[in-house]
Amino acid sequence: MRLIYRAAALAAAAFSLIALTACDPQRISELKEGVSTEADVRDRFGAPENVWDEPGGARTFEYNRQPAGQVNYMITIGPDGRMTALRQVLTPETFARVSPGMRMDEVRRLLGKPAKSTPYELKKETWVDWRYLEAPNQAKVFTVVHGPDHVVLRTQTGADMDAPEFKGGK
């Protein structure tokens, strides 16, 4: 019986995340750079996953849609309390900024929380994945491989084999 309840709870959580992600375009359209306030952002997106302090008193709010979603939003609030930027960071342009030698805390700050992290003990490597969409609508995974010192060794991009189109779903 517990297994049934657990499966139902997981299904409800997945549905909630999908519903939340589906509402993002509407929420985004209601916000305007230089006009919307921190309260407006929080009213539409809720509490951020993380808050990053920026130079000059600005703060960036991280709104993560991983592991089921394919976007991560960074919304910057200026020192005056108004939104100065709203960007979806899981893009090839942002991935190009990740390079060997970077620390993983820098990568985390740049891309937001990953979808998953897989340690390979024998290789002394950890693979960290972010799910994203590449135009026109190809489900992809950006992977950062780091060593035990949490320094990036290499990156790679490939098809998201966990996406519905590869699982027989739609």
Summary of the structure (lengths in Angstrom):
residues: 170
radius of gyration: 17.5
end to end distance: 29.5
largest distance: 54.7
contacts: 454
relative contact order: 0.11
helix: 32%
strand: 34%
